[in-house]
Amino acid sequence: MFKISDEAYANGNGAEDTIIGSSIKVEGDLVSSGNIVVEGEVTGTIKTEKTLKVGEGAKIVANVSAREAYISGKVQGNIEVQDKIELASTGEINGDIQSKSLIILAGAVFNGKSTMADVRTIAEPEQEQGNAENDYESED
Amino acid sequence: MYYYIYDTFLDEKKYEKIIDKLKTRLLDLDIQGKHEKLTLLKNVEELIGDEVKRGTTTVVVVGNDKTFLKVINVVAKNNVTLGIIPIGEGNDLARYLGVPEGESACDILAARKIIKFDLGKINSYYFFTNMKINKNLPRMSIEKDEYKIIPGVTCYEVEICNFYYPRKDEIPDKAYKKCSVRDRKLELFIKTKVKAKGWLHDKVVGMKIDSVFQGDKFDIKSFEYLPVVLDDYKIMKTPVIVEVEPEKLNVIVGKERADTII
């Protein structure tokens, strides 16, 4: 569903973009500052500060962390996304999702738990609560 | 001090006049130096190495892209400046360096606009354009950072690119837009065959880029020795470590230079 677009090629001098085609397999911790497009197989972990696109024939067995994710293939593992995650009709996720917004199209498979919150605030709820109390006290 | 190296194909009679004009122009511009013709018996690396010891600071190759690429390793190792006077066919690389053919290239040399380019380094050998492996790819793996890339059976060629320029009549793949000679990165391309239906069997009509990785170091390992071709002329064997050496090569360029393909 997600083809390797011109956009993926456009940024010649910017961040390190990665395209994993259908002919290869990647094993280990894949960390990138740029976009990642997966059409092949990945085992391990995937971390990117930008967008992750998982193509129809792709197979990922990994925990994923990204800003945005578009899933058309199979993902087995937990997904943590800062903004939006979109699961296409051909997509399959077996794992938990943590995201700000979630779109699941008809036909998609999702087995897991979804937490709809800003990932950046999930990690520090106590701290925020503490700050609020302090603010209240200082007003007195 | 300048050291001019003439490629072997310039012995042909048709180049005599051009070379005479060239020498006159160099004299006019006061950038004379030692002139040496290559022969099959002379080793270009030894020649340049000896001249650098005698005080040469600028090596100028007179020939084509192949001549230029052959001297990259020795020039980079000796930290001297490299120039080119393109003559004959196969000067696509010189065009991207903004150096016109023949006599006019002398003016570019005289202007001496120097740019520092990144180089690729494979073990301890420098290359300018790319390195390729196209045999038994499923028997190798490429390690980068904390992960390993394993080519499948449909992979046809692995290329690590520092600088890409399209040869005459070649239509570049859009992925090559990522290759820049001054971005302190190398691009790893994994290609597959493009097949067309034939009468009995499918025919291989070309290659397409299937996967792209960018990085500054790739570690290539294999179960057996696989041939690695550097800059389309030098052959080495796996295992190899391929890395980028930023701003390693000083090249005299023209105003119309381009770091990447347009």
Interface residues (C-beta under 8 A of the other chain):
Chain A: D6 Y9 A10 N11 G12 N13 E16 D17 T18 I19 I20 G21 S22 S23 I24 K25 V26 E27 G28 D29 L30 V31 G34 E39 G40 G44
Chain B: D145 E146 Y147 K148 I149 I150 P151 G152 T154 C155 K174 A175 K177 K178 C179 S180 D183 K185 I190 T192 I209 D210 S211 V212 F213 Q214 G215 T260
